[in-house]
């Protein structure tokens, strides 16, 4: 599977391939945003398995950088997949996920079906 565009609700979603490259640097984030713009996506559905460990360690600042880049470019982000073990290891990450899910720019969800329900 490669990255594909799907329509969920009224959103054009770039569904990223779980086997794609890890996102671990600002250059990787910029590349992903560039791909989303090239596909005219409103939202990027990024499998959690694509995120490098530095995303889940909030002390690195990488999660904040990634989310802020998406906000700056007016793209929404949905991180899809199981991250409960990472949240269990970090109260700060658990709080970050909770707060993100209260907003409209970045969500942490189980899968595309959950995202579809969120967008309706």
CORGI-V286983 format. One record per pair of residues at least 24 apart in sequence whose C-alpha atoms are under 10 Angstrom apart, sorted by the first residue. I is the first residue (numbers start at 1). J is the second residue. D is the distance in Angstrom with one decimal. If there is no record, write none. Layout:
# CORGI-V286983
i->I j->J d->D
i->I j->J d->D
This chain:
# CORGI-V286983
i->3 j->35 d->9.4
i->3 j->36 d->9.9
i->3 j->45 d->9.6
i->3 j->46 d->9.7
i->4 j->39 d->9.1
i->4 j->45 d->9.9
i->5 j->36 d->9.4
i->5 j->39 d->7.5
i->5 j->40 d->9.1
i->5 j->41 d->7.5
i->5 j->43 d->9.8
i->5 j->44 d->9.3
i->5 j->45 d->9.8
i->6 j->41 d->9.1
i->6 j->45 d->9.9
i->6 j->112 d->10.0
i->7 j->41 d->9.4
i->7 j->42 d->9.8
i->7 j->43 d->10.0
i->7 j->116 d->9.1
i->8 j->43 d->9.7
i->8 j->112 d->8.9
i->8 j->113 d->9.3
i->8 j->115 d->7.9
i->8 j->116 d->5.5
i->8 j->117 d->8.7
i->8 j->118 d->9.4
i->8 j->119 d->6.8
i->8 j->120 d->8.0
i->9 j->115 d->9.4
i->9 j->116 d->6.6
i->9 j->117 d->8.4
i->9 j->118 d->8.9
i->9 j->119 d->5.5
i->9 j->120 d->5.4
i->10 j->42 d->9.3
i->10 j->116 d->9.9
i->10 j->119 d->7.6
i->10 j->120 d->8.1
i->11 j->41 d->7.7
i->11 j->42 d->5.9
i->11 j->43 d->6.9
i->11 j->44 d->10.0
i->11 j->76 d->9.8
i->11 j->116 d->9.5
i->11 j->119 d->7.7
i->11 j->120 d->9.7
i->12 j->36 d->9.7
i->12 j->39 d->8.8
i->12 j->40 d->7.4
i->12 j->41 d->5.0
i->12 j->42 d->5.2
i->12 j->43 d->6.5
i->12 j->44 d->8.7
i->13 j->39 d->9.0
i->13 j->40 d->8.8
i->13 j->41 d->5.4
i->13 j->42 d->6.0
i->13 j->43 d->4.9
i->13 j->44 d->5.6
i->13 j->45 d->6.6
i->13 j->76 d->9.2
i->13 j->77 d->9.4
i->13 j->78 d->9.6
i->13 j->112 d->9.9
i->13 j->115 d->9.9
i->14 j->39 d->7.4
i->14 j->40 d->8.7
i->14 j->41 d->5.8
i->14 j->42 d->7.9
i->14 j->43 d->6.3
i->14 j->44 d->4.8
i->14 j->45 d->5.9
i->14 j->46 d->8.3
i->14 j->77 d->9.6
i->15 j->41 d->9.5
i->15 j->43 d->8.6
i->15 j->44 d->6.2
i->15 j->45 d->4.8
i->15 j->46 d->6.6
i->15 j->47 d->8.4
i->15 j->78 d->9.5
i->15 j->80 d->9.8
i->15 j->112 d->8.4
i->16 j->44 d->7.3
i->16 j->45 d->6.0
i->16 j->46 d->5.4
i->16 j->47 d->6.8
i->16 j->50 d->8.9
i->16 j->80 d->9.9
i->17 j->45 d->9.2
i->17 j->46 d->7.9
i->17 j->47 d->7.4
i->17 j->49 d->9.9
i->17 j->50 d->8.5
i->18 j->46 d->7.7
i->18 j->47 d->5.5
i->18 j->48 d->8.1
i->18 j->49 d->6.5
i->18 j->50 d->6.2
i->18 j->51 d->9.9
i->18 j->80 d->9.7
i->18 j->81 d->9.9
i->19 j->47 d->9.0
i->19 j->49 d->8.2
i->19 j->50 d->7.4
i->20 j->46 d->9.9
i->20 j->47 d->9.4
i->20 j->49 d->9.3
i->20 j->50 d->6.8
i->21 j->49 d->9.7
i->21 j->50 d->6.5
i->21 j->51 d->8.8
i->21 j->52 d->9.6
i->22 j->47 d->10.0
i->22 j->48 d->9.6
i->22 j->49 d->7.8
i->22 j->50 d->4.6
i->22 j->51 d->5.6
i->22 j->52 d->5.9
i->22 j->53 d->9.6
i->23 j->48 d->9.7
i->23 j->49 d->9.4
i->23 j->50 d->5.9
i->23 j->51 d->5.0
i->23 j->52 d->5.8
i->23 j->53 d->9.4
i->23 j->54 d->9.4
i->23 j->55 d->8.6
i->23 j->62 d->9.9
i->23 j->66 d->9.3
i->24 j->50 d->8.7
i->24 j->51 d->6.5
i->24 j->52 d->5.1
i->24 j->53 d->7.8
i->24 j->54 d->6.8
i->24 j->55 d->7.3
i->24 j->62 d->7.9
i->24 j->63 d->9.7
i->24 j->66 d->9.5
i->25 j->51 d->9.9
i->25 j->52 d->8.8
i->25 j->54 d->9.1
i->25 j->55 d->9.5
i->25 j->62 d->7.8
i->25 j->65 d->9.5
i->25 j->66 d->8.9
i->26 j->62 d->8.1
i->26 j->65 d->7.6
i->26 j->66 d->7.4
i->26 j->69 d->9.0
i->28 j->66 d->9.5
i->29 j->62 d->9.9
i->29 j->65 d->8.9
i->29 j->66 d->6.4
i->29 j->67 d->9.4
i->29 j->69 d->7.8
i->29 j->70 d->8.7
i->30 j->66 d->9.0
i->30 j->69 d->8.1
i->30 j->70 d->9.3
i->32 j->70 d->9.8
i->33 j->66 d->9.9
i->33 j->69 d->8.4
i->33 j->70 d->7.4
i->33 j->73 d->8.1
i->33 j->75 d->8.1
i->36 j->75 d->8.4
i->37 j->73 d->9.3
i->37 j->75 d->8.9
i->41 j->75 d->7.8
i->41 j->76 d->9.1
i->42 j->74 d->8.1
i->42 j->75 d->5.6
i->42 j->76 d->6.4
i->42 j->77 d->8.8
i->43 j->70 d->9.2
i->43 j->74 d->9.1
i->43 j->75 d->5.6
i->43 j->76 d->4.5
i->43 j->77 d->5.5
i->43 j->78 d->7.3
i->43 j->105 d->8.9
i->43 j->106 d->9.3
i->44 j->70 d->9.2
i->44 j->75 d->7.4
i->44 j->76 d->6.3
i->44 j->77 d->4.9
i->44 j->78 d->6.1
i->44 j->79 d->8.3
i->44 j->106 d->9.5
i->45 j->76 d->8.7
i->45 j->77 d->6.1
i->45 j->78 d->4.8
i->45 j->79 d->6.0
i->45 j->80 d->6.6
i->45 j->106 d->9.9
i->45 j->107 d->9.4
i->45 j->108 d->9.7
i->45 j->109 d->9.5
i->45 j->111 d->8.8
i->45 j->112 d->7.6
i->45 j->115 d->8.4
i->46 j->77 d->7.3
i->46 j->78 d->6.1
i->46 j->79 d->4.9
i->46 j->80 d->5.9
i->46 j->81 d->8.7
i->46 j->108 d->9.6
i->46 j->111 d->9.7
i->46 j->112 d->9.8
i->47 j->78 d->8.3
i->47 j->79 d->5.7
i->47 j->80 d->4.6
i->47 j->81 d->5.9
i->47 j->82 d->9.1
i->47 j->108 d->9.8
i->47 j->109 d->9.6
i->47 j->110 d->9.3
i->47 j->111 d->8.3
i->47 j->112 d->9.7
i->48 j->78 d->9.2
i->48 j->79 d->5.6
i->48 j->80 d->5.5
i->48 j->81 d->5.3
i->48 j->82 d->7.2
i->48 j->83 d->7.2
i->48 j->108 d->8.8
i->48 j->109 d->9.5
i->48 j->110 d->9.5
i->49 j->79 d->9.3
i->49 j->80 d->8.5
i->49 j->81 d->7.4
i->49 j->82 d->8.6
i->49 j->83 d->9.0
i->50 j->79 d->9.4
i->50 j->80 d->9.8
i->51 j->79 d->9.0
i->53 j->86 d->9.4
i->55 j->93 d->9.5
i->56 j->83 d->8.9
i->56 j->86 d->6.7
i->56 j->87 d->8.3
i->56 j->89 d->9.7
i->56 j->90 d->8.5
i->56 j->92 d->9.7
i->56 j->93 d->6.8
i->56 j->94 d->9.8
i->57 j->86 d->8.7
i->57 j->87 d->10.0
i->57 j->89 d->9.7
i->57 j->90 d->8.0
i->57 j->92 d->8.9
i->57 j->93 d->7.5
i->58 j->90 d->8.7
i->58 j->92 d->7.2
i->58 j->93 d->6.6
i->58 j->96 d->8.8
i->59 j->92 d->9.3
i->59 j->93 d->9.8
i->63 j->93 d->9.5
i->63 j->96 d->9.3
i->64 j->96 d->9.5
i->67 j->100 d->9.4
i->67 j->105 d->8.2
i->67 j->106 d->7.0
i->68 j->105 d->9.5
i->68 j->106 d->9.7
i->70 j->105 d->7.9
i->70 j->106 d->8.4
i->71 j->104 d->10.0
i->71 j->105 d->6.6
i->71 j->106 d->8.5
i->74 j->105 d->8.2
i->75 j->105 d->7.3
i->75 j->106 d->9.0
i->76 j->104 d->7.5
i->76 j->105 d->4.7
i->76 j->106 d->5.8
i->76 j->107 d->8.4
i->77 j->104 d->9.0
i->77 j->105 d->6.3
i->77 j->106 d->4.7
i->77 j->107 d->6.4
i->77 j->108 d->8.6
i->78 j->104 d->9.9
i->78 j->105 d->8.3
i->78 j->106 d->5.6
i->78 j->107 d->4.7
i->78 j->108 d->5.8
i->78 j->109 d->6.8
i->78 j->110 d->9.5
i->78 j->111 d->9.1
i->78 j->112 d->9.0
i->78 j->115 d->7.5
i->79 j->106 d->7.7
i->79 j->107 d->6.2
i->79 j->108 d->4.8
i->79 j->109 d->6.2
i->79 j->110 d->8.2
i->79 j->111 d->8.5
i->79 j->112 d->9.8
i->79 j->115 d->9.5
i->80 j->107 d->8.3
i->80 j->108 d->6.0
i->80 j->109 d->5.0
i->80 j->110 d->5.2
i->80 j->111 d->5.1
i->80 j->112 d->7.2
i->80 j->114 d->8.9
i->80 j->115 d->8.4
i->81 j->108 d->7.8
i->81 j->109 d->6.4
i->81 j->110 d->4.6
i->81 j->111 d->5.9
i->81 j->112 d->9.2
i->82 j->108 d->9.0
i->82 j->109 d->8.0
i->82 j->110 d->6.2
i->82 j->111 d->8.8
i->83 j->108 d->8.5
i->83 j->109 d->9.2
i->83 j->110 d->8.8
